[in-house]
Amino acid sequence: MVTAPLRIGPYAVERLLGVGSFATVWLGYDRALDAHVAIKVLAENWSHDLRVRERFLDEARLLRRLEHERLIRVHAVGELPDGRPYAVLAWADGGSLRDRLATGEIPAPTALRLLGEVCAGVAVLHRHGVVHRDLTPGNILFRSVGPGGAEQVLIADLGLAKALAAASGLTARAGTPGYMAPEQDDPGAVVDTRADVYGLGRLGIRLLAADPSGANRTRPDPPRHPPEIRLRDDVPAAVAAVLVRATAHRPADRYPDAATLHAALNRASGPAGRPVASTGGSGPGGPATAAGPVRRQPRPGRPYRLRRVAAAVVAVAAVGVTGAEPDGAGSARPVGGTYTTGPLTVTLPPGWSATGATWAGQYGADGEPEPALVMSPQPRRWAADPRLPGAFVGLSASTAARATPAGFLAERTHGDCTPAPARVTRQAGVEWTVVAYRCERGRPQITESAALHPGRPALVYAQIVPPADSGPAFVDTLLAGVRLR
């Protein structure tokens, strides 16, 4: 159970909005502005992972930079006393599309209009060279705009988004099964705007399918077989062809971006000059507005009941809450210059101590989190304080089953840093692949290292922030001190 804090920064906390793998979201109240906000706080069990912290803050910076009415807005960022970052965002008081789909089928005209609004929002990202990579019903939110029930459709949760320049050639497996493009499952593939076109197509199928229960397959169609799409009878027949092309297995066979898909939906979804999918909504019978609110419409034959769920603004799509870290925030304990947790033993550099942890997001065959440790002169403060050197070391059998050390490191890049060429070093009988990064902000150096356990199918990973002015020798000495049972 998550215990609610009384305050986060200057905001009074009223209640929990959502809990996910990476973050907890609270409903806060800004007394000075007399307004509610959503406060997204990085989950404690990810606080040691520098890359996750970077992604968390990058999301806030990206939304702030784009600042568009179709995207969730960021008001501020801050840090809790324990060092975890948080972001203060606009509160989407109308809930998420996932909430609404849970209440029942959305009428086809409304669903088509909504799909057009989502395409228009994603097109904003594409115009700025950004790929979202995780377009799901949980990441489509609604915000009230004025009297009469009009709403703004918002794109949220850019935690997986990447600038195209950063995404090229270093794609991590990131996304939600059922909406994730096939190339997102290939660590060596290049992900671009066509991955979002695939996600939008899958979203359209979920909204318009004759059998929504069968619309969310977790595996994409084979390369040589186009997807079979059966839409509701009241959906224009040409829309199915648009969605087939949008969800083609090969990126080259899809529409190039969200704007082109949106235009194709407009042509396919209504009589000439009267497209169903619009760039904005309106009041009853009125024209679309530039801001793009969508009017709620009743479903013919029964009331279309909408739960006004207090939405987590960044819609932490629940794939399960990761386990707590045993004494991950507790006291560090050196033992005669070494520290042992489970099958991991490390030799501590002078003045360093360590604390046991679990590797958040990594689970063994028994369903338990896999082992890890954090070591530093101050392990509890290492992830939050860029002045501190330190290291995270984890061991994972599940990771070894899906990735080589080089492939795993390709998933763990640092977008604001410049990598050196990968090198291989053999230390204490273990062959490590090592990639060192030099960074312009935050920590000046970060080293990512991975190797296979020499005696069993498991991957060992070490993320190291070396002391200032130290060279490869420090990294190699630390890796030489990692012992595996």
Buried (B, 14 or more C-beta within 10 A) or exposed (E): EEEEBEEBBEBEBEEBBBBBBBBBBBBBBBEEEEEBBBBBBBBBBBBBBBBBBBBBBBBBBBBBEBEBBBBBBBBBBBEBEEBBBBBBBBBBBBBBBBBBBEBEBBBBBBBBBBBBBBBBBBBBBBBBBBBBBBBBBBBBBBBBBEEEBBBBBBBBBBBBBBBBEBBEEBBBBBBBEBBBBBBBBEBEBBBBBBBBBBBBBBBBBBBBBEEBEEBBEEEBBEEEEBBEBBBBEEBBEEBBEBBBBBBBBEBEBBBBBBBBBBBBBBBBBBEEEEBBBBBBBBBEEEEBBEEBBBBBBEBEEEEBEBEEBBBBBBBBBEEEBBBBBBEBBEEBBEEEEEBBBEBBBBBBBEEBBBBBBBBBBBBBEEEEBBBBBBBBBBBBBBBBBBEBBBBBBBBBBBBBEEBBBEBBBBBBBBBEBEBEEBBEBEBEEBEBBBBBBEBEEBBBBBBBBBBBBEEEEBBBBBBBBBEEEBEBEBBBBBBBBBBBE
